[in-house]
């Protein structure tokens, strides 16, 4: 997948704001989506995205497949952290249980690589991408395509994974932006205080 970019609030790169790669994961027992974005100086760049098609078989083997495939993606792309959507308990408890196990395998792959794991609800992800907490999957695809400037919309599972990574990038960038703004405000206050002291001293 060719690199694509999304501009975020500009924060000058510093030692406290290095480039980082975020792995978004959309877990599923049949298909697990993944998407990796790189964030540096307020810019998000799509590095890779795809779908792991889990072979049919016994549950333990399917979970092993998810874990190993994601471990391979992590080893190849070297993300710094991961973002995973929380499980929504729907009217089918059995389906929710199976999804939770697939999610557990995905989290284990990230934790096994010593990646910090961040969790977001579907509502949070949808609001971050579309501004609407009940957006349909097709809307998520279109917005991810638009935000990342992709030539075509990514597959549904990959789009959901990219959306999760973008959601985390936005959420984690706010404290950085706020910190930069506060630092600038503090420097301005110090500058004004020094000037006031100089003026007062000149008058005496």
Secondary structure, DSSP 8 states (H G I E B T S, - for coil): ---EEEE-S-----TTS--EEEEEEE--SSEEEEEEEEEETTEEEEEEEEEEE--SS-HHHHHHHHHHHHHHHHHHH--SEEEEE-----S-HHHHHHHHHHHHHHHHHHHHTT-EEEEE-HHHHHHHHHS-TT--HHHHHHHHHHHHT-SS---HHHHHHHHHHHHHHHHHHHHHHHHHHHHHHHHHHHHHHHHHHHHHHHH-
